Amino acid sequence: MSTVVDHPPAQARGQVSSLLLTAFVGGQPVNVRRHLDALRDFRRDEFGTSIARPSEGHVQAVNALLARLRQPLQRAVDDLEQASRRAGAAAATTEDLSELLRRKSLAHDWVRATERVWDFYFELFGQRQGAFGEWLFACDRIALDCYQYIFLRLGAYRSIPSPPPFAYMRTGFSPATYRRNIPLRRLGAQLNPFPLVQLPYHRLVNPWTMGAILHEVSHNLQNELQLERDIPRAIGQAVRATGAGPAVAAVWSRWNREIFGDLAGVLLGGEAFVASLMDVIGRAPEQALAYSPRGVHPTPYLRTFLSTELLRRMGFADTAAAYEQAWRRLYPTTTGTTLPVQVLRSWPACVRATVDAVCYTRYPGLGDKTLRQVIAFTPRHQRMIEEAGVRLARGVDPGVVPERFLIGAVRYALDRRLAEPDSLMRNFYTELSRR
């Protein structure tokens, strides 16, 4: 038995098709304008009421970036609306419909570009509402302390950077930073409006390894203080002056950013920074002795000697010798290293020259001061750290020590087993969160 299917007459089908087309033409600008409206400014109060929420300055900076991105999107939506009116007219042509589709595609491209940025900062700010909000706020305070201390001690006035660095958590092995006003791939090459300090979860749960904050903040400071060209140039000149040759000088100059991060970290944090660094770079001999011809990180084996050389000059000769002895026990031979022969043979002199260039050379960006003059960590500061460590272990107020010193304090308490790691972690974040 056959089934008879009734098909609408051609005229009815044409009417339905016309209605569908009219709805399609009129609906495209509605959809995209609603996309535009949804990519609104952020409000600080939508990220909670705790101290961990983003500052007004951070929210304003992101909103200013979004406002710039919405301008071409607004124009694209306006153009799409005009194209929709032409395509919806009784006298619309095939070309009018094609132009509508082209305008729709262009508008959607701008939607995706803007939404990519909106999503990035929504996720970033949203982390402050979760269980780790106060931890990230604590990291903000340490970074801010570094900035405030250095800008107060420059030899000449510099415009005040704003907003300050902002910490966020991401899975992965290594911390990282993204400087102010550089294009980020995750933002579609838009300029990042403030420094970002990316910290892995495993570092946050082990705050005695958070010398990484001092290192990452120092990367930003190298640019904020306009040292990004002077430092590699000075390192290259100093290494060539040792007689090591231009090829070796080029290697050390290429390493300049990571060297600056390490040495500024030592100046900001003292002994504990070196211990934290060794935690990170102390890996299998094949890794610690490996050389990358294009790498920006110094071969790990050499990084500790750079830090101990500076530590010695800061008045910590015994501690520097102890760290070096421990490091040589871990790596008693350089057999198997892939370091170029010229670099391997000349590294002791190059280490001394590099520390001179970075820390004991006057720079215009520092107001004609040396980095060592700007960041004056001394043995008495170490004693402050140790006293604060004892207090942290007891769960009492560690006193008026700078935020950056609390990294060393919790490290001191852990190494001497003054309290359980979980207790030290809680006390560390509690103290930073109530400041």
N, C-alpha and C positions, 0 to 999 in steps of 0.2 A: 504494500500500500504506500503510495507516494505522498509526501508532505508538500503542500503548496505554500510557498513563501510569498507574501505580498510585498512587493517593492514599491516605495513611494514613487510617484511620478517624477519625471525629470525636473519639472518646475519646482516641486516641493524640495527636492534635493538641492537645487540651486539656492532656494531661500535659506535652507539650513546652513549651507556652505557660506553664504553671504553673512549670516549672523555670526557664525564661528569666526570668520575672518575679521569681522568688525570687532568682536570681543578680543581677539588676539591683538589687533592693532591698538586698541584702546588700553589693553591691559599691560603692555610692555612698559610704558613710562610710569604707570602706577607702581609696578613691582620695583623698578629701579629707584624711584623716589623714596619708596619705603625703605629700601636698602640704605639709601643716603641718610634718611632720618634716624635709622637704627644705629648708624656709626656716629653716635653723639659724643659729646664731651663726657669725661669721667667726673664723678663727684667724690670727694674724699670720704664722705660719710657712708658711701655704699660699700666701703671695705672695712666696716666695723668701727668700733669706738675705742679699741685698745691702743696703747702706745705704739704697737707694731705697725699700724696702718701707714701707708705712704704719706709723706709730708705734703703740705699744700704746694710747696715748691716743685716737688716731683710731679704732682698731678697737673699743675699749670704748664710745666714744660711739655708733658705729653699732649695735653690739649692743644697747645700751640702747634705742635707737629701735626696733629690730626686736622686742625683748621687749615693748614697749608695743603694737606692732601685732599681735603674736601673741595677746594676751589676748582681744580680741573674736573672732579667728579660732578660738581654742581653744574658746570658748563656742559658736560656731557649729558646730564639729565635734561637740561633746558633744550639742547639740540634734539634729543630723542623725542621730547614732547612736541616740538615743532614738526619733526618728521612724522610723528603719529597723526597729527592733525592733517597733514598733506595726504598721508596714505589712507586716512579715513574719509576723505572727501569723495563726493560722487564721481568726480572726474579723475580719481587717482589712477596712475599708470603703474605698469610693472616696475619701472625705474623708481617710482615713489616707494613701492613696497621693498625693493632692494635697498634703498637708502635707509628705510626704517630698520632693516635687519643689520646693516652696517653700523648704524648709530647705537643700536642695542648692544652689539658685540663690543663696541668701544666703551660704552658705559659700564658693561659688566667687567671689562678688564680693569677699569678704575675702581670698581667696587671690590674686586679681589685684592688689588694692591692696597687699598685703604683698610680693608678688613684684616689683611695680614698683619698690619701694624697694630690695629686695634686689638686683635686677639693676643698679640705678643705681650702688650702691656697689661691687658686684662688678666692674663695668666700670671704675669709678674706681680701685679698688685694683689691679686687674689691669694697668693701664697701667704700673705700677711694675716689672713683670716683663719688659717689652719693651725695645727699643733706646733708648727715650727716658726710661727710669726715672731715670737719673742726672741728666738735664737737669731733670726735674721736681723731684727732690730739691734741686737747686741753687736752684731758684726758691723752694722751701720755706725754705731757709736765709736767703735775702734777706728774705722776708716776716717770718720770725722775728726777724731782726736789727732790723727796723723796730719791731716790737712791743716787743722788749726795751729798745731805746734809749729809746723814748718813755715806757714805764712806769717806767723808772728815774729819769726826770727830772721827773715830775709833782710839783706842789707839795704834794700830799697823797696818802696811801695810797689805792689803789683795789684791789678784789679782782682777782686775777690771772686773765685769760681763759684758758680751756682747753677743748679742744685748740687749738693755733695754726692759722693758715691752711694750706690744703692745695691744691697746684697740680695742675691736670690739663690735658690737651691736647684741643682740639676744633677741627675745621675751621671756617673762617669768617674774616672780615676783622678783627673787633675783639675785643680782650680784654673780659672781663666779670668780675663778682664776684657772689657770692651770700652775703649776710651770715648771721651766726649767728642761729639761732632765728627765721628768717622762713619762712613757708610757700612751698614750691617747687612749681610746676606739675608738674615732672617727677617729683616725689615724691607726687603726688596731694594736694597742699596740706599734706603733713606738714612739721614744722619741721626745718630743716637744722641739725644739731648743731654744726657748725664752719664758719668762713669758707672758701669755695671761690674759688680764683682760676683762671679759665678763660683759657688762653693759646692762640692760634692757632699752628699749626706754623710758619708763616712768621716769627713773632716768635722762636720758639725757635732757629731756625737763624741768626737775626741778633740776637745778644744785646745789641748796642749799641742796639737799639730797645726794650729791656726796661725802660725807664723806666715802661712800662705797669704793671709789678709795683708800683712805688711808688704810682702813682695808684690802682690797684685796692685795695691794702692800706689806703690812706688812706680809701677809702669805708667800709671796715669799722671803722676807728678812729674815724670821726666818730660812729658808733653806740656803739662800745664805751666811748667817753669821754662819752657822753650829750650830744653837741653837735648832735644832729639837729634840735632845735628852736631852740636858741640861735643857731646860725649863720645860718639864714635870717632870723630876727628881727633880728639885728644888721646884716645886709646891708641889709635893708629900711630900717631906721632911718638907717643911714649914707648911703644913696643919697638918701633924702628930705631929709636935712640939706644936700645939695648944691643943693637947689631943683629937682631934676629932676622931681619930681611923683610921685604915688602909682602911676600906671600904669607908669612906668619902674621904680620901686622894686619893683613886683610882678614884673617881668621878671627883674631881677637876683636877687631872692629865689628865683624858680623855678629858676634856674640853680645854686643854692647847692651841691648835692652835687658837681657836676662842677667847680665853682670850687674847692671845698675839696680835691678830689682833685688838681687841678693845683697849687695853692699848697703843700699839704703835700708833694707830690712834689718841688717845687723846693727846699723846705727840707731834705728828706731826701737829695736827689741833686745839688743845685747846677746848674752850667752844663749838664751833660750831659742833665739832664731836659728842659731847654728845647729842646735840639737833637732829642731823641727825640720830643717833642711836635710839633715842626714837621714831622718826618717823617710823622707821622700826619695832621695837619690841613692840611698843605700840598697842597691839591687844586686842581682847576679853579676859576677865579674864581667861576663860577656856584655852586659848592658852598661855597667858603670864605666867600662873602658872603651866603649864604642864611640866612634867619631862619624858624624854625618857631614858630608861635604857641603850640604846646603842648610844644615840645621842652624837655628838661631840660639839653641841652648848649648852652652859649653859642655864638653864631655864631662859627665857627672864626676868622674874622679878628680877633676881639677876644681870643681866648684867649691868643695869644702876648703881647699887650700886658699882660695881667694878670700873666703870668709874668715878663716883663722888668721890670715895675714893682717886683715883689718882689725880683728879682735885684739891681736897683739899690740897694735899701735894705739888702740883705745885704752890701754892700761890693764889688759887681761892676759898677760904673758903666760902665766901658769895654766890658765884655762885653755888658751889657744894650743899650748904644747900638749895638753891632755887630749884634746879633740884630735889633734894630728896623730898622736900615738895610737889612739883607738882606730882612726881611719886607716892608718898603715897596717894595723893588725887585720882589718877587714880585707884590705887589698895590699898584700905584702909584695906583690910584683906587678909590673905593667906588661908582663909577657902576654902576648895575644892581643894587645890593644891595636885598634885600627887608626890611632892618631898618626898623622904624618910625622915622619922622623924629625923634621925641623921643629915642629911644635913640641914633640916629646922631649927633645934635648934642651929646649930653651925655656920651658914653662916656668921654672922658679924665678928667673929674672923677669919674665913677662908678667907673672902674677904681681910682683912688687911694682912694676911699672904701671900696670893697670889700676891697682889700688891708688897709686899716686894720682893717676889721671882722673879717676872718678871722684875720689874723696878729698884730695889735697890740692886741687887746682881751682883757682878762682874763675867764676863764670858770671857773665852779665845777667843771666837769668836768675842768679842767686843774689843779685845786688852786689856783685864783686866780692862775694864771700866764697869760701870752699864749702862743700857739702858737710864736711866734718865740723865746720864752724856753725853751720845752721842746725845740725842735729848733734847735740852735745851729750851723748850717753857716756856716763862715767861709772867707776866702781860704786859710788854712793847710790846711784840709781839701781844698781844691781842689789844693793842691800835693801832698798825699798821693796824691790820685787820679792826678795826672800821673806821679808817680814809679812808682806801681803799674802804670800803663799801659805804661811803658817796660819794666818787668820782665816783664809778661805777654807783650809782644811778643818778648822774648828767651826765653820759656819757662822762666823761673826763678821761684822763690817770690816773690810780690809783697809779702810781709811781713804785718804784723799789721793791715792795713786792715780796716775793717768790711765785711761781705759786701755791703751795699748800695752801697758805693763802687766795687765791681768793675764795676758797670754803666758808671759814668763812666770807669773805667780802660780798659775795652775800647773805649769810644767814642773816647777820646783817642787810643789807638793806631791805630784805624781811620782817623780823620780825618787823621792825620799819616802814614799809610801806613807805619807802623813794621813791619808784617808783613802777610802775606796774610790775607784774611778767614777762610779755613778754619782756618788756624793759630791765629788769635786766638779763634775760636769754641772750638776744642778746648782751648786753654789756659784759657779762662774756665771751662768746665765741669769741667775737671780740678782746678783750684784749689778750686772750691766743693765738689766731691765728696769731697775728701780732708780737709775741715775737720771 
